[in-house]
Amino acid sequence: MLSLTRRHATAHATSVPTHAATVPTSGSDTGQATGEAPPSGVGLGRHVRAFDGPTQAAETRRGHTRRMARRTRLHGYALVAVLLCAFVIALAAANTAHVKISWLFGTSHVSLLWLILATAIVGWLLGLLTNAALNRRTRAPRPAPRP
Protein backbone atom coordinates (compact mmCIF):
# COMPACT_ATOMS: atom_id res chain seq x y z
CA MET A 1 0.00 0.00 0.00
CA LEU A 2 1.38 3.37 -0.97
CA SER A 3 1.01 6.28 1.39
CA LEU A 4 0.34 9.80 0.25
CA THR A 5 2.36 12.54 1.84
CA ARG A 6 1.64 16.23 1.76
CA ARG A 7 4.13 18.86 0.74
CA HIS A 8 4.94 21.43 3.41
CA ALA A 9 3.92 24.91 2.28
CA THR A 10 6.53 27.59 2.76
CA ALA A 11 5.76 31.24 3.34
CA HIS A 12 7.63 33.69 1.16
CA ALA A 13 8.75 37.03 2.53
CA THR A 14 6.85 38.86 -0.19
CA SER A 15 3.56 37.07 0.37
CA VAL A 16 3.37 37.36 4.17
CA PRO A 17 3.58 40.83 5.71
CA THR A 18 5.79 41.32 8.72
CA HIS A 19 4.47 42.33 12.12
CA ALA A 20 6.00 45.70 12.91
CA ALA A 21 3.84 46.36 15.96
CA THR A 22 5.95 44.20 18.29
CA VAL A 23 8.57 46.94 18.54
CA PRO A 24 7.30 50.19 20.07
CA THR A 25 7.75 53.07 17.68
CA SER A 26 7.62 56.79 18.35
CA GLY A 27 6.75 56.44 22.02
CA SER A 28 3.51 54.53 21.47
CA ASP A 29 3.21 51.28 23.31
CA THR A 30 1.61 49.00 20.73
CA GLY A 31 2.07 45.36 20.02
CA GLN A 32 1.81 42.06 21.79
CA ALA A 33 3.25 43.31 25.07
CA THR A 34 0.00 45.18 25.86
CA GLY A 35 -2.27 42.38 24.71
CA GLU A 36 -3.67 44.35 21.78
CA ALA A 37 -4.62 42.47 18.67
CA PRO A 38 -2.22 42.84 15.77
CA PRO A 39 -3.39 44.68 12.67
CA SER A 40 -5.44 42.71 10.16
CA GLY A 41 -3.63 41.02 7.34
CA VAL A 42 -0.70 39.92 9.51
CA GLY A 43 0.19 36.26 9.18
CA LEU A 44 -0.30 35.03 12.73
CA GLY A 45 0.42 31.41 11.91
CA ARG A 46 3.52 31.92 9.79
CA HIS A 47 5.47 29.50 11.95
CA VAL A 48 2.85 26.75 11.65
CA ARG A 49 3.12 24.38 8.73
CA ALA A 50 0.22 24.54 6.32
CA PHE A 51 -1.17 21.09 5.54
CA ASP A 52 -3.71 22.23 3.01
CA GLY A 53 -1.21 22.53 0.15
CA PRO A 54 -1.22 20.35 -2.95
CA THR A 55 -0.28 16.72 -2.45
CA GLN A 56 2.85 15.19 -3.91
CA ALA A 57 2.85 12.16 -6.13
CA ALA A 58 2.77 8.82 -4.34
CA GLU A 59 6.10 7.24 -3.44
CA THR A 60 7.13 4.60 -5.94
CA ARG A 61 8.02 1.08 -4.90
CA ARG A 62 11.62 1.64 -5.99
CA GLY A 63 11.83 4.87 -3.97
CA HIS A 64 10.40 3.11 -0.92
CA THR A 65 12.92 0.29 -1.27
CA ARG A 66 15.80 2.76 -1.55
CA ARG A 67 14.59 4.70 1.50
CA MET A 68 14.27 1.52 3.57
CA ALA A 69 17.70 0.30 2.43
CA ARG A 70 19.25 3.63 3.45
CA ARG A 71 17.50 3.45 6.83
CA THR A 72 18.77 -0.10 7.37
CA ARG A 73 22.30 0.98 6.41
CA LEU A 74 22.18 3.89 8.87
CA HIS A 75 20.97 1.56 11.62
CA GLY A 76 23.87 -0.74 10.80
CA TYR A 77 26.36 2.14 11.07
CA ALA A 78 24.89 3.13 14.44
CA LEU A 79 25.14 -0.48 15.68
CA VAL A 80 28.78 -0.72 14.54
CA ALA A 81 29.57 2.57 16.31
CA VAL A 82 28.02 1.33 19.56
CA LEU A 83 29.88 -1.98 19.32
CA LEU A 84 33.14 -0.15 18.63
CA CYS A 85 32.64 2.05 21.70
CA ALA A 86 31.89 -1.03 23.81
CA PHE A 87 35.04 -2.69 22.46
CA VAL A 88 37.18 0.33 23.36
CA ILE A 89 35.73 0.39 26.89
CA ALA A 90 36.39 -3.35 27.29
CA LEU A 91 39.93 -2.85 25.96
CA ALA A 92 40.53 -0.09 28.48
CA ALA A 93 39.23 -2.20 31.36
CA ALA A 94 41.29 -5.26 30.41
CA ASN A 95 44.62 -3.49 29.78
CA THR A 96 45.42 -1.45 32.84
CA ALA A 97 48.72 -3.17 33.66
CA HIS A 98 52.01 -1.27 33.31
CA VAL A 99 54.55 -2.49 30.76
CA LYS A 100 58.19 -1.69 30.21
CA ILE A 101 59.09 0.03 26.92
CA SER A 102 62.69 -0.12 25.75
CA TRP A 103 63.72 2.95 23.78
CA LEU A 104 66.96 3.49 21.95
CA PHE A 105 68.37 5.55 24.82
CA GLY A 106 66.60 4.10 27.86
CA THR A 107 63.44 2.50 29.15
CA SER A 108 60.12 3.70 30.55
CA HIS A 109 57.01 2.22 32.15
CA VAL A 110 53.59 3.07 30.77
CA SER A 111 50.07 1.68 30.99
CA LEU A 112 49.35 -0.83 28.25
CA LEU A 113 46.14 1.01 27.37
CA TRP A 114 47.98 4.27 26.61
CA LEU A 115 50.53 2.37 24.55
CA ILE A 116 47.79 0.76 22.44
CA LEU A 117 45.90 4.03 21.96
CA ALA A 118 49.07 5.97 21.07
CA THR A 119 50.14 3.40 18.47
CA ALA A 120 46.60 3.31 17.01
CA ILE A 121 46.55 7.10 16.63
CA VAL A 122 50.04 7.21 15.11
CA GLY A 123 49.09 4.41 12.69
CA TRP A 124 45.89 6.23 11.70
CA LEU A 125 47.79 9.48 11.05
CA LEU A 126 50.43 7.65 9.00
CA GLY A 127 47.64 6.04 6.96
CA LEU A 128 46.12 9.46 6.25
CA LEU A 129 49.48 10.87 5.18
CA THR A 130 50.19 7.86 2.96
CA ASN A 131 46.76 8.13 1.34
CA ALA A 132 47.23 11.86 0.69
CA ALA A 133 50.68 11.27 -0.83
CA LEU A 134 49.41 8.48 -3.08
CA ASN A 135 46.41 10.53 -4.21
CA ARG A 136 48.66 13.47 -5.03
CA ARG A 137 51.09 11.37 -7.03
CA THR A 138 48.45 9.41 -8.95
CA ARG A 139 45.87 12.11 -9.71
CA ALA A 140 44.84 12.92 -13.25
CA PRO A 141 46.87 15.60 -15.02
CA ARG A 142 45.41 19.06 -14.88
CA PRO A 143 44.27 20.62 -18.14
CA ALA A 144 46.52 23.26 -19.65
CA PRO A 145 45.39 26.84 -19.00
CA ARG A 146 43.65 28.56 -21.86
CA PRO A 147 45.55 31.37 -23.56
C-alpha positions in Angstrom: 0.0 0.0 0.0 1.4 3.4 -1.0 1.0 6.3 1.4 0.3 9.8 0.3 2.4 12.5 1.8 1.6 16.2 1.8 4.1 18.9 0.7 4.9 21.4 3.4 3.9 24.9 2.3 6.5 27.6 2.8 5.8 31.2 3.3 7.6 33.7 1.2 8.8 37.0 2.5 6.9 38.9 -0.2 3.6 37.1 0.4 3.4 37.4 4.2 3.6 40.8 5.7 5.8 41.3 8.7 4.5 42.3 12.1 6.0 45.7 12.9 3.8 46.4 16.0 5.9 44.2 18.3 8.6 46.9 18.5 7.3 50.2 20.1 7.8 53.1 17.7 7.6 56.8 18.4 6.8 56.4 22.0 3.5 54.5 21.5 3.2 51.3 23.3 1.6 49.0 20.7 2.1 45.4 20.0 1.8 42.1 21.8 3.2 43.3 25.1 0.0 45.2 25.9 -2.3 42.4 24.7 -3.7 44.4 21.8 -4.6 42.5 18.7 -2.2 42.8 15.8 -3.4 44.7 12.7 -5.4 42.7 10.2 -3.6 41.0 7.3 -0.7 39.9 9.5 0.2 36.3 9.2 -0.3 35.0 12.7 0.4 31.4 11.9 3.5 31.9 9.8 5.5 29.5 12.0 2.8 26.8 11.6 3.1 24.4 8.7 0.2 24.5 6.3 -1.2 21.1 5.5 -3.7 22.2 3.0 -1.2 22.5 0.1 -1.2 20.4 -2.9 -0.3 16.7 -2.4 2.8 15.2 -3.9 2.9 12.2 -6.1 2.8 8.8 -4.3 6.1 7.2 -3.4 7.1 4.6 -5.9 8.0 1.1 -4.9 11.6 1.6 -6.0 11.8 4.9 -4.0 10.4 3.1 -0.9 12.9 0.3 -1.3 15.8 2.8 -1.5 14.6 4.7 1.5 14.3 1.5 3.6 17.7 0.3 2.4 19.2 3.6 3.5 17.5 3.4 6.8 18.8 -0.1 7.4 22.3 1.0 6.4 22.2 3.9 8.9 21.0 1.6 11.6 23.9 -0.7 10.8 26.4 2.1 11.1 24.9 3.1 14.4 25.1 -0.5 15.7 28.8 -0.7 14.5 29.6 2.6 16.3 28.0 1.3 19.6 29.9 -2.0 19.3 33.1 -0.1 18.6 32.6 2.0 21.7 31.9 -1.0 23.8 35.0 -2.7 22.5 37.2 0.3 23.4 35.7 0.4 26.9 36.4 -3.4 27.3 39.9 -2.9 26.0 40.5 -0.1 28.5 39.2 -2.2 31.4 41.3 -5.3 30.4 44.6 -3.5 29.8 45.4 -1.5 32.8 48.7 -3.2 33.7 52.0 -1.3 33.3 54.5 -2.5 30.8 58.2 -1.7 30.2 59.1 0.0 26.9 62.7 -0.1 25.7 63.7 2.9 23.8 67.0 3.5 21.9 68.4 5.6 24.8 66.6 4.1 27.9 63.4 2.5 29.2 60.1 3.7 30.6 57.0 2.2 32.2 53.6 3.1 30.8 50.1 1.7 31.0 49.3 -0.8 28.2 46.1 1.0 27.4 48.0 4.3 26.6 50.5 2.4 24.5 47.8 0.8 22.4 45.9 4.0 22.0 49.1 6.0 21.1 50.1 3.4 18.5 46.6 3.3 17.0 46.5 7.1 16.6 50.0 7.2 15.1 49.1 4.4 12.7 45.9 6.2 11.7 47.8 9.5 11.1 50.4 7.7 9.0 47.6 6.0 7.0 46.1 9.5 6.3 49.5 10.9 5.2 50.2 7.9 3.0 46.8 8.1 1.3 47.2 11.9 0.7 50.7 11.3 -0.8 49.4 8.5 -3.1 46.4 10.5 -4.2 48.7 13.5 -5.0 51.1 11.4 -7.0 48.4 9.4 -9.0 45.9 12.1 -9.7 44.8 12.9 -13.3 46.9 15.6 -15.0 45.4 19.1 -14.9 44.3 20.6 -18.1 46.5 23.3 -19.7 45.4 26.8 -19.0 43.7 28.6 -21.9 45.5 31.4 -23.6 
